[in-house]
């Protein structure tokens, strides 16, 4: 099984936390911003005839949770790999976890 050995904060990722910022009066756009001093816009989730405002907000919430979700996966990976932790996980779930980490960091 491949171990990635990533730093806690991957250098290519804008540091967390990220937050959802619905734009008042503008019904078609939801922004995901950093909460750091720079207040960078991470992405804009737009509603359209294909995506409702609620779906755009749900997508923005999922995107805003990405740094924390990635960190939790990395922490679980490292905990499982530690020789003192004699644990067993479903190999399919572990493979999916490694793929998700690789997808987010490669």
Phi, psi and omega in degrees: 000135184279131174251133187272333181049061179269152172292161182305311177250114180292134190296338182274351185262134174298129184303143175285168000276156173248153179220157177274137180229086176297140181267113182296136178081353178240097192287349188255000188225135173230126181258151170248120183243158169282158174256008177284179182301332185281339181051047180292146172275120179279314179198167176235123176260118182258143168270158182202183174301336180269336181233124178285167176301318179298321178291321177298318178294319178297318177298317179297320178297317178297316179297319182294337179275352187307313181299318180291320178298316178299316180298320178297317178299317179296318179297317178296315178304313182293322179294316180296323183284342183292130184298334180287339181266099182274082183237159178229130177238156175302125183297332178291317178296317178298316180298319178297321179296314179298320178296318181295318178296315179298317180299320183283339189241357182264000000 
